[in-house]
Amino acid sequence: MRKILVIHGPNLNLLGTREPEIYGKMTLKEINAKLNQYAKSKKISLKIVQTNWEGKIIDLIQNAKGGFDGIIINPAAYTHYSIAIYDTILAVGIPAMEVHLSNIYKREEFRRKSVIASACLGQICGFGWKGYVMALDSLIEILGRKNH
């Protein structure tokens, strides 16, 4: 069974009440439940973690080497400036997908640049919680190609 690490960055624990006009009304717990349900239907094992700490995100990515087949990451505000997360994704060599609930390219100017994106296989933004499912489907397809 494939194992995927899902990392939710800072302030995503506030979903449901945090700027619902941008991020929606669904809580992180609800998003995780939907993602877990979908993953089970695809015979994928998920480990889902939320943290507000950049260092913990780096530790999670480093510790994923050898234990996970892929990473789905919503680095939240770290998207725009964390060279450390970028470097760590490259260093471990685990296929990663970047996800954002909102379309960062339709937001404030400072949110339109992702320093993380070029370390990832791809970026999905603007589709709400379904972006996580899209990222999971993409990883499943890419990992399947690697086995052939």
C-alpha positions as CSV (number, residue, x, y, z in Angstrom):
1,M,0.0,0.0,0.0
2,R,1.3,3.4,-1.0
3,K,1.9,5.9,1.8
4,I,1.4,9.6,1.4
5,L,2.3,12.4,3.9
6,V,-0.1,15.3,3.9
7,I,1.3,18.5,5.6
8,H,-1.0,21.4,6.4
9,G,0.9,24.6,7.3
10,P,0.2,27.6,9.5
11,N,-3.3,28.7,10.4
12,L,-5.0,25.9,8.5
13,N,-6.2,24.7,11.9
14,L,-8.4,27.8,11.8
15,L,-10.3,26.7,8.7
16,G,-14.1,27.0,9.0
17,T,-13.8,30.3,10.8
18,R,-10.8,31.9,9.2
19,E,-11.9,34.2,6.3
20,P,-14.6,31.8,5.1
21,E,-15.1,34.0,2.0
22,I,-11.6,33.0,0.9
23,Y,-11.0,29.6,2.4
24,G,-14.6,28.2,2.7
25,K,-16.6,27.1,5.7
26,M,-15.2,23.5,5.9
27,T,-13.0,22.8,8.9
28,L,-9.6,21.1,8.6
29,K,-11.1,18.1,10.4
30,E,-13.8,17.8,7.7
31,I,-11.2,18.2,4.9
32,N,-9.0,15.5,6.5
33,A,-12.0,13.1,6.8
34,K,-13.0,13.6,3.2
35,L,-9.3,13.1,2.1
36,N,-9.0,9.9,4.3
37,Q,-12.2,8.5,2.9
38,Y,-11.0,9.1,-0.7
39,A,-7.6,7.7,0.0
40,K,-9.1,4.5,1.4
41,S,-11.1,4.0,-1.7
42,K,-7.8,4.2,-3.7
43,K,-6.0,1.9,-1.3
44,I,-3.7,4.7,-0.1
45,S,-2.5,5.2,3.4
46,L,-2.3,8.8,4.6
47,K,-0.5,10.4,7.5
48,I,-2.0,13.9,7.9
49,V,-0.2,16.6,10.1
50,Q,-0.9,20.3,10.7
51,T,1.7,22.5,12.2
52,N,2.3,26.2,12.5
53,W,6.0,25.7,12.8
54,E,8.4,25.8,9.8
55,G,11.0,23.7,11.6
56,K,8.4,20.9,12.2
57,I,7.5,20.9,8.5
58,I,11.2,20.5,7.6
59,D,11.5,17.7,10.2
60,L,8.4,15.9,8.8
61,I,9.7,16.1,5.2
62,Q,13.2,14.9,6.3
63,N,11.7,12.0,8.3
64,A,9.5,11.0,5.4
65,K,12.5,9.7,3.4
66,G,12.2,5.9,3.2
67,G,8.8,5.8,4.7
68,F,6.5,7.6,2.3
69,D,6.0,7.5,-1.4
70,G,4.8,11.0,-1.8
71,I,4.0,14.3,-0.1
72,I,1.1,16.7,-0.4
73,I,1.9,20.0,1.2
74,N,0.0,23.2,1.7
75,P,2.8,25.4,3.1
76,A,0.3,28.3,3.6
77,A,2.2,31.5,4.3
78,Y,5.6,29.7,4.1
79,T,4.8,29.3,0.3
80,H,6.0,32.8,-0.3
81,Y,9.4,32.8,1.4
82,S,10.6,29.4,2.8
83,I,13.7,28.5,1.0
84,A,14.3,26.0,3.8
85,I,11.1,24.0,2.9
86,Y,12.1,24.2,-0.8
87,D,15.6,22.9,0.0
88,T,14.2,20.1,2.1
89,I,11.8,18.9,-0.6
90,L,14.6,18.8,-3.1
91,A,17.0,17.1,-0.6
92,V,14.7,14.1,0.2
93,G,13.7,13.4,-3.4
94,I,10.2,12.4,-2.6
95,P,7.6,13.4,-5.2
96,A,5.6,16.3,-3.8
97,M,2.5,18.3,-4.8
98,E,1.8,21.8,-3.5
99,V,-1.8,22.6,-2.7
100,H,-3.6,25.8,-1.9
101,L,-7.3,26.2,-1.1
102,S,-7.6,29.6,-2.8
103,N,-6.2,30.7,-6.1
104,I,-3.0,32.4,-4.9
105,Y,-2.6,34.2,-8.3
106,K,-5.9,36.1,-7.7
107,R,-4.8,37.3,-4.3
108,E,-2.5,40.0,-3.0
109,E,0.7,40.6,-5.0
110,F,2.9,39.1,-2.2
111,R,0.9,35.8,-2.4
112,R,1.4,35.3,-6.1
113,K,4.9,34.0,-5.8
114,S,5.6,30.4,-4.6
115,V,9.2,29.6,-3.8
116,I,8.1,26.0,-3.1
117,A,6.4,25.3,-6.5
118,S,9.6,24.5,-8.5
119,A,10.6,21.9,-5.9
120,C,7.3,20.1,-6.5
121,L,5.9,18.0,-9.3
122,G,3.1,20.5,-9.6
123,Q,0.8,23.0,-7.9
124,I,-2.9,22.9,-7.5
125,C,-4.7,26.0,-6.3
126,G,-8.2,27.5,-6.2
127,F,-10.3,24.4,-6.0
128,G,-10.8,24.4,-2.2
129,W,-10.6,21.1,-0.4
130,K,-10.9,19.2,-3.7
131,G,-7.4,20.4,-4.6
132,Y,-6.1,17.8,-2.1
133,V,-8.0,15.1,-3.9
134,M,-6.6,16.3,-7.2
135,A,-3.1,16.3,-5.8
136,L,-3.6,12.7,-4.5
137,D,-4.9,11.5,-7.9
138,S,-1.9,13.2,-9.6
139,L,0.6,11.5,-7.2
140,I,-1.1,8.1,-7.6
141,E,-0.8,8.4,-11.4
142,I,2.8,9.6,-11.3
143,L,3.9,6.9,-8.8
144,G,2.1,4.3,-11.0
145,R,4.1,5.3,-14.0
146,K,7.3,4.8,-12.0
147,N,6.5,1.2,-11.4
148,H,6.2,0.4,-15.1
